[in-house]
């Protein structure tokens, strides 16, 4: 999502790095470039204007601190003001007597139903809650079936009732949760292609009846300025407590994320970045700003690794054994396949590189889709091998290679290229000392 804004700001900030002193003309020139970058990212004009005024005032009035270059100080000011726009530190809390209700609002097609399922999984895994999903979208029958299917996917309860009255469905779901000890009810409401009176009246009635702990607006990140106008329309009719931004993996601009908090005064709590149910992150402003400014997000990367390893039996022990084999040049194709699966759990390689300080510029050059396709073809080749061949790929002669490629729908040339790269990797890993991996 942040790729376009990252690239534009990186070019602007590079012009300041070589300056021994940053004078007013330098600052004004940089601010002009930053203003253009934000507007091209579809950040609302008034938000950009207020942001630029605050940065200009602080940058021109600041005294350069000892031990800090003028560029670093300007970057610090930019970072602090951007964090301020995004809401600074925030906390998604669920307090009160259970069952608590979370009301999901938004237009049709914004990803509201999928986000309801993702939120249920997040609450279950991260907050150790017992959620119940219920749909009140009776105008679109597929919505009820979709939510039931998502509930099964994430292994949480969904409420089934024959009534087609939205209020009755929600009311009975709360009663069911109270009876069976479920502490959170996520209500997926109806959407429309645009705001209309019937939709808002229905939402208002649900809000009054359920008295939700949170009313979250689900916004499509690709809707841009038009999306912001819709959010404002919802906020005028019901009390929103926060927002969820969806489809961020398909939007390279990021303007709506920078506009929602400043315009509505409610936090952006979560972002959805893919079709997988665990592709749902808690929004932390300083981490996102670090990625936008090329400073990385190592804490976020560590969290992703921990989540990927969670639940895997003896994950740390397996990883260390694999590392020992690697430095001895004994890494097998089965080991390599496990590492590919681990990488896929962490998300796209482009996204991961954006989290490493200094590598955000390289991230934009990676074709994630092509890389993912190649990983799948390599996986198919390894799956077509026998256990003996995976353990000792040196045994792959011409006949074995033809069998493997025939079974995997690949070519002998492709297999040879992969094996060449694998052996090169083995040689490189063998050159490392064991202490580089934390053991003797």
N, C-alpha and C positions, 0 to 999 in steps of 0.2 A: 504493500500500500504506500509506503513512504519513499519508494525508489525515485520518483520524479522530483519530489521536493528535496531529497537528499542530494541528488546530483547537481541541482541548480544552486543550492546553498554552498555545496562544497567548492564549486567554481568561484563563487563570490568570496568566500573566506580565504581561498588560496592567495588572492591578490593582497591580503593584509598580512600574511605570515612573514613576508620578507621585510616589512617596514620596521625600522629601529624605533621610530616614533609614529604614532597614529594621530594625525592632526584632524581638525574639523573637516577639511575637504575630503580626507580619506573616509571619515565616518559617513559623511553625507553621500558619497559615491556608493559605499557599501550598503547603506540604508535604502538607496534607490533600487539597487539590484535585489535586495531582500524583499522589498515591497513588490517588485515585479514577480519574483519567485512565488510569493504567497498568493498573489492574485491569480497567477497561472495555475496554482494548485487549487483554485476555486474556494479560497478562504473569503468569507464575506468582507466587502469593502470596509464597512464600519469597524469590524474587528481588526482588520489590517491597520486602519488609521489609528485606532487607540493603541495598538501594539507598537507602532512605529514612534508615536509621540513619547511613550514611556521609555523605549530604548534610547531615543535621541537625547532625552533629558538626562538620563543616567550616564550615557556614554560621554557626552560633552562636559558634564559636571564632575566626572570622577577623577580622582587623583590616582596616578599609577602607583600600585603597591610595590614595595621592595620584593625582589625575587620573582616578579611576575612580568612577563612581556606585555606590551600594549595589546598585542593580538589576543593573548590569553585572557586579559581582562575584558576585552570587548566580547569574546566568546562566552565568558562567564555571565556578563550582563544579558546577552542574548538568550542564554540557557535559562536564567532565572525568570525572565519575562515570559518565555515560551511555556515554562512550567506553570507560571501564574495563569496564563490563558487556559491551559488544560485543567486547571483546578487544584494543582498542588497535591498534597497528601490527602487522601480520602479513604473512607472505610465503608465497605458494604456490610452493614450489620442487620441482624434479624433478632430483635429483642421483643419480648412480650410473651403472653400466655399462648401456647400453641393450641390449635394450628394457626400459623400465620399465613396470610395470603399475599401472593405476588401476582399482580395484574399485568399482563403483557398487552401493550397497545401498539398500533401501527397500521400502515396501509397494506393492502393485499399485495403479495409478492415481495415484501421486504425481508422475508426470512423469519417471520415471527414464530411459526410453528416449529421450525427446526431449532431456533434459538431457545424455545421453551424446553425442548429435549436436552439441548446442550447445557442449559442452566441447571436442569435437574441433575445431570451427571456431575456438574461442578459442585453443587451443594452436597451431593452424596459423598464425593471423594475428598473435597477440600474442607468442607465445613461439618462433615459427619452428621448430616441431617437426613431425615427420611421423607423425601418429597412425594407428592401425589400430583399427577398431571390430569387436567380436565380441559376439554375443549367446549367453548360456548359458541363456536362458529357453526350454527345450524343451517346457514344458507349454502355452505359449501360442504356437502357430505364427505368429500374426500379428506377434508381437514381433520375430521374426527378419526377416520381410519389411519391417517398419517401419524397423528399424535399417539395412537395406540401402538403402532408399529415402532415408533421412536422409543416409547416407554419400554418395550420389550428389548430393543437394542441396548439401552443403557441400564436395563435391569432395575427399573423402578415401577411403582404402581401407577396404573391409569384408571380413572373412574368411568365406569360404563353405566349409562342410564338411558331408558327409552324416551324420556321427555325431550321435546324439541324447543322448550322454553329456556332461553339462556340463563335467566335468573334462577330458575328451579334447578337446572343442571349444576350451577355454581354452588347454590345453597346446599344441595344434597351432597356434593363433593366435600364441603367443609364438615358436614355432619359425619360423613363416612370417615374422614381423616381423624376426627375427634374420637370416634368409636374405636378405631383400630390403631390408635397411637401414632399416626403419621403427623409430623410437626410442621410441614410446609405444603401449601396447596398452590400450585402454579396454574393460573387460569389463562389459557390461550383464547383471546377474544377474536371476534370477527373483524375482517378488514374490508376495505373497499378500494377501488382504483383511485378515488379522491375522497376528500372529506365531504360528508353529507349529514343532514340533520338527523336522519334515522340512526346512523352509526354513532354520532355523538350522544344522542339520547340513550341509546343502549349502554354505551360505556359509562355514562353518568349514573344510570340506574345500578349497574354492577358495582361502581365505586361506592355509592351510598350504602348499598346492601352489604358489601363485603368488608368495608373499612380496611383496605389492604395496608400491609406494612410497607410495601413498595409498589409503585406504579411505574413500570419501565417502558419507555418508548423505544421501539425497535426501528432503527433507521438504516436504510440501504446506503452504504457509503458512496455508491455511484450516482446517487440522486443529486448530489451537489447543492447548489443554491435553492433549487426547487424543493429539495428535501428539507432544507432548513425552514422554509416557509410553512411546510406541512407540520413540522414539529411545533412551530409557534402556534399554529391553529389548534393543535391538540392541547397545548399547555394552557390556552385560554379557557378551555372547557373543563378539563380535569386536572387535578393536582399531580403533576409528574414529580417523581423523586429521583429519577436517573434515566440513563439512556444506554442502549446496546447498539453497537455499530456492526453491521453484517457485511459480508462479501468484501472484506478489506484486502483479500488476496487478489481480487480482480481489479482493484482501483489503485493506480500509481500516484494519484494526486494527494489525497489525504486532507483535503480542505474542510470537509464536514467535521472531522474530528477536532480541528482547531477552532471551529465556529460554534459547535453545540454548547459547550460549557460557558463560553463568554456571553452568548446571546440569551440562554435560558436560565443560567444560574443553577443548573442541576448537574451533578457529576456524570461523566461518561464512565460507567462501571465496567463494561465488558466489550471485547471485540471478537468477532467471529472471523476466522481466516482460513476457511476451507470446508469441504463437505464432511470430513470425519467429525464424529460427535465430540472428540476431545480437542478439536481445533477451536478452542474457546478460551481466551485468556483474560485474566483480570487486568484492567487497565491501570498501569502505574505511570504517572505523568513523567517523572524524571527519567525513567527507562526509555520511554518513547522519544523524548527530547534528545537523549544521548545518541540514539540511533539516527535521528534526523540530522544531527550535527556531526555525525561520523565519530562519536565518542564511544560507541558500542553499548552493549548491555550484557556484561558478563554474568551478572546475577540472574538475569532471565535465562541465559544459556545453561547455567548450572541447574536451575529449576527444571528446565526441559529434560536434561539428562536424568535427574532424579526421578521425574515422573515416568520416563521411559523405562527405567530400571525397576520401578516399584512393582512389587509382586513377583518378580522373577526370582526363582529359587537360586540361592547362592550366586547372585549376579556378580558381586564383587570378586568372589573366589574364581568364577569362570573367567572374568576379565583378566585377572592376574595370571592365571594359567595360560591364557591365550597370549598375553604379553611375553611370558617366559619362552613360549614356543617360537614367537616371532623373532626374538633377538638371537635365537639359536638357528633360525632359518628353517624351522619345522612347521610353519603355519600351513594349515590345510585349506582346501577349498570350502570345507564345511565351516571353518573359522571365518573365512572371508564372507561367506553367505550370511552368517550370524551378524557380522559387522554391518553388512548392507541393510539387514532388517532393522538393526538398532538405529542406523542413520535415517531410515524412512520414518521411524517413530518420532524422530526429533523435528520433522517438518522438512521444508524445502532447503536445499543447500544454500540458495540465494538468501533466504531468510536467516539462516544460521550465520553466514558470513557477515551479514549486516549487524549482528550482535557482537562481533569481535572488533575491538578498537583498531582503527586503521585499515580495516578490510572492506568497509562499506562501499568504497569506490569499485573494488573488484567484483562485488556482489552483482552490480548492475550488468556486468559482462557475461554472466553465467546464464546459459539457456537451461533452466530447470526442467522444462518439459522434455528436451532432448536427452538430458542426463537421466531422468527417471525412466524413459523408454529403454535406454541402454542398460540400466540396472535390471530391468525386467527381463531383457533378453539374456543377460549374464545369469540371472537366477534360473531361467528356463534351461540353459545349458548345464548348469551344475545339477539341477534336478534330474536331468537325463543321464547323469553318470551313475555308476555303481558306487557303493561305499568305498571299495578298494581304490577306484579312480579318483574319488574326492580326496582320499588320504594321500595318494601318491600320483599326482597328475603327470609325472614323468613317464608313466606307463602308457600314456595316450599315444598310440601309434596311428597310422593312417586309417586302418579299419575301425578302431575304436572311435576316432574322431568323426568318421562318416556316420557311425551309428548315433553318436551324441547329437550331432547337428541335425540329422534326419528327425530324431525324436523331439527336438526343441524348436524346429522350424527356423533354424539359423544356417549359416554357411561355415565351411571349414576355415575360410579366410578370417571370418569373424572370431571363431574359436582360437585360431592361432594368434590373433592380435591380443585377445584377452589374456591368453597364457603367457605371452611375451611380457605384458604389463605386470602380470602377477609375479613372474619370476624376477622382474626388475625390482618390484616392491620387496620381495623376499630378500634380495641382495642388499637393498638399502637398509631394511630393518635389522639385518644381521650385523650391519656396521655400527649400530648404536650400542652403547654400553648399557648393561642391565640397570645401573643406577639411574639412568634417565627415566626409567619407569617406576622408580621408587623402591627397587629391591636390589640386592647384591647379586 
